[in-house]
Amino acid sequence: MSNQPTLLKRRNFIKAASASLLFTSLPTFGIEFFANEKPKKVALIGTGWYGTSDLLRLIQVANVEVVSLCDVDTNQLNTAAQLVSERQKNKKKPKLYTDYRTMLESNSLDIVLIGTPDHWHALTCIEALKSGAHVYVQKPISVDVMEGEAMVAAARKYNKVVQVGTQRKSTPHLVAAKKQIIDTGMLGTIGHVDMSCYYHMRANGNPPEQEVPNFFDYEMWTGPAPMRPYDGLPHKRWWRTFREYGNGITGDMCVHMLDTVRWMLDLGWPKRISSEGGIFVQKDGKSNISDTQSA
């Protein structure tokens, strides 16, 4: 692809974005944002399971019209389009795109949902904000602190709302637990919290290199990440097991638990962070993310 060299320069892009974005106050929106009778125009970037699930639930609870979908897997894209056309009120099929930049340039959108693999969160979010849309992006917000700071700066510069999918803070029983147990002092002084997650998060297969299927743009899917020979593993389910695209189980499930504890105990930012781990149990296969991690 002719644009591949540009896509691969993620670090340069993020550094430039961080330096140029202005820090202003963020607006706050509640349910009144949807009170207008005119449906909000919505698009989704990344039509996998999470992205499509988020979108279908938004259709259920808010006055929206899904006008466009974007994915580099056209099979996945068409499946999502069919589901959307069946479930949204006007039964219209959204416009389909394989390049999010073209989609953002071609539509005036109120909200953009992002359900891509983690390595694409920052670039798609910043471009969506620049286009004038509010953003809902799946967790974790980014693959590192630098990208996250650039996304926050973009939200402030363009005066838009970004919500991240750490939804435990709006889960009813957890909200009740914070209010009725933590905030009332029922547990006394809390000095230490242990959290654990046992979740299979490694692709143990070792398939050979293979031809990229014609329905899948692997170069665009890789985007700002290092290019790996295509073997069918990362796309769809197993991309979390590679450091090129995310942070494994820590960035998937543990981010929920860490976020919940910080919120419940009203903790500020940590003064120091330490973590260690490695591949100690499942040593076979191509996956390069740790199978054991503590922080």
PyMOL commands that set and color helices and strands:
alter all, ss='L'
color gray80, all
select helices_A, chain A and resi 4-8+10-20+31-34+49-61+74-87+100-106+118-130+145-157+167-170+172-182+218-222+236-241+248-264
alter helices_A, ss='H'
color red, helices_A
select strands_A, chain A and resi 40-45+64-70+95-97+111-114+134-137+162-164+276-278+292-294
alter strands_A, ss='S'
color yellow, strands_A
deselect
rebuild
show_as cartoon
